[in-house]
Amino acid sequence: MDTVFKIRVFLIILFLSVFAMVQAQVRTEVTVRYRSNQELANQIENAVAQLINEANSSYAGQTKLSLDSKCFTALAINRINSIWENSPFYCAEGSIQLNLLKQAAANFELRNIPVLVNNGAGDVENAELVINVNAVGKVEDISFALDYHMYTKIMDNKLPAREYRQKKIITDFVENYRTAYNRKDIAFLDEVFSDNALIIVGRVIEPDLTSQEVKLADPEKVEYVKQNKSEYISHTKRVFASNKQIRVFFDDIDISISPKNDNIYGVQLLQTWRGDYYADKGYLFLMIDFTDDEHPKIYVRTWQPEKDEDLFDLGSFVF
């Protein structure tokens, strides 16, 4: 009976593995809509289809991605491969229809691309991709998107033009900031933090970090450490090196503007952070200077576990 039971278990596992592989090998038909230039839309459609279906095939075969430089910039290939090493994904949809959205500087964006991301624990999690495309139709970058409802709440079409543009820059920045942790991009973090940044790192004290099951830690025991940029970057390098996979999720985003300087924004987020053996959930606050839209700088980063405490905001700091 014991042998028969083992055989049955093996067959069940084999069936589930094959089923998962078949699911991951779905070929996704991509349609990109852009009436102004059908030729450009077709070129972008081809690039997105290549990315999605290469991801589907590579996920099933557990292989590296092979991306055509005719469809992707060198930076895009590098960043996509970095994401792939830490957060491989695939699309289970048979077809997706996407609107090509015009952005500043003749660039474009495609949003709401549904994918399933390997969470490192033998399971997958729902996510959405944002794909950035340049004026000649090449993919320049991808990132994990904010939740659709959160994004649409922020990007209210009734906003004045300047405020809408600023909030678009902020949401793009937040999505790229989040994805930097997925791809372990220490160079990006080093660039976006001001040399004079004030950083308050909160960590929940977890008594047993050897458990193979990652759970959210008890927020009642917290230690806070004040760091400068150099200390924070060094610490983050060690975290990246000691974790095979890092996943960051944002919820409950709130954006405020300084009454004294309309280039200074406060961004408050409910952040869930998951590594290999540690996870926590708390409120992240970023004070960001958008004086240079192309190179925003983070001057303050804080973290707190509970909302019922006095949360940091723009009024907590003198800039």
Sequence and secondary structure as in RCSB ss.txt:
>XXXX:A:sequence
MDTVFKIRVFLIILFLSVFAMVQAQVRTEVTVRYRSNQELANQIENAVAQLINEANSSYAGQTKLSLDSKCFTAL
AINRINSIWENSPFYCAEGSIQLNLLKQAAANFELRNIPVLVNNGAGDVENAELVINVNAVGKVEDISFALDYHM
YTKIMDNKLPAREYRQKKIITDFVENYRTAYNRKDIAFLDEVFSDNALIIVGRVIEPDLTSQEVKLADPEKVEYV
KQNKSEYISHTKRVFASNKQIRVFFDDIDISISPKNDNIYGVQLLQTWRGDYYADKGYLFLMIDFTDDEHPKIYV
RTWQPEKDEDLFDLGSFVF
>XXXX:A:secstr
 HHHHHHHHHHHHHHHHHHHHHHHT   EEEEE TT HHHHHHHHHHHHHHHHHHHHHHHHT      TTTB HH
HHHHHHHHHHHS EE   SEEEEE EE GGG EEEEEEEEEEE SSS EEEEEEEEEE TTS EEEEEE   HHH
HHHHS TTS HHHHHHHHHHHHHHHHHHHHHHTT HHHHHHHEEEEEEEEEEEE  S    SS  B  TTSEEEE
EE HHHHHHHHHHHHHH S  EEEEEEEEEEE SS TTEEEEEEEEEEE SS EEEEEEEEEEE SSTTS EEEE
EEEES SSS    GGGS  
